[in-house]
């Protein structure tokens, strides 16, 4: 028996306490606390570091009255399941632009853009859409994070039969293979190797994903990392997949290669599929989550890059999670900072920050951050880039820049640019056509606002 509860991100959701009782312990808790208490097997698709991911929360309890409870969700979307006795209790957290069950087209669209896969072939219109089927989407991102720590190596036993004796002689094998004696010795050695059970597991996962019709393009988002693993595993043999899986079911401690632990678990779940995806392992809570804030930022980066007029050809997408492409607060190149998007080569400079949350009024912390970026780049205009609800605006024909405010002191202007999310229930194809039109309007509005600016004097 399965009971499913549907919530929307960044929204107040009022539910019956009876329906939600099993999940009350998850409210106001970080993912780290949830895992510690429940042995949770939760995968999170996010640009954050492992420590930052652990601090994320699913939802907060806002109020409780009579038989109802109101929960405030965060930027996290996806699927959370709870095993309780002989029944499963599921929570689906959709994007706030979802207009019906299994019609979360905006989330699907962002995933298809960021993760390089064909969502037309994915069963988004079927009632039994399974979030666990999305696990291959997490693989390239998890692989990149792991390889930033270096290619994993470990001591393994290697068997040799040659004249260069440099290890312990295997008496039984030596007598079996080298009698009569011809100068060769059968011996074993323990040595570091990149071609080990874990890298073999990753290689098997790569080959498995290549054969999935929906996801075979997903690996295009990590070509260098995939090539690295292939070169490191020359002994790969498809027929040994079961053996490799069994070798990786044993506990493994990695004091340095910490990012390989979640990658290893992800590979096992992808290769074993439903056998452990829905709770055959020891996890009481399991799921797949997507960080909407990071996904929105990466999606916007794709939108800017696809601009046909090349207006934003020199746009820099700073990567604060990897430490790439920073700006500096001081001329001594100290105190790095990372605006989501900036452009310095052209005049005037361009500064913009992506915000996935509801954006009605300026948040002071966000304002201070954007003003700092504007000051150090001498940018006259700064933008917040946010998603907008198409049903709540009368400006669908021509997207405009909103909430323009002029700063005191050196001056400068701050505003909000909304990319309106179509509320189309007529299928994913129609949604995709409409949002592409909205993307073009959004790019035109942002470019027009930016080109009106001049440098600070």
Secondary structure, 3 states (H helix, E strand, C coil): CEEEEEEECCCEEEEEHHHHHHHHHHCCCEHHHHHHHHCCEEEEECCCCHHHHHCCECEEEEEEECCEEEEEECCEEEEEEEEECCEEEEEEEECCCCCCCCCCHHHHHHHHHHHCCCHHHCCCCCCCCCHHHHHHHHHHHHHHHHHCCCCCCEEEEEEEEECCCCCEECHHHHHHHCCCCCCCEEEEEEEEECCCHHHHHHHHHHHHHHCCCCCCCHHHHHHHHHHHHHHHCCCCCHHHHHHHHHHCCCCCCCCCCCHHHHHHHHHHHHHHCHHHHCCCCCCCEEEEEEEHHHHHHHHHHHHHHCCCCCCCCCCECCECCCCECCEECCCCCCCEECCCEEECCCCCCEEEEEECCCCCCCCHHHHHHHHHHHHHHCCCEEEEEEEEEHHHCCCCCCCCEEEEEECCCCCCEEEEEEEEECCCCCCHHHHHHHHHHHHHHHHHHHHHHHHCCCCCC
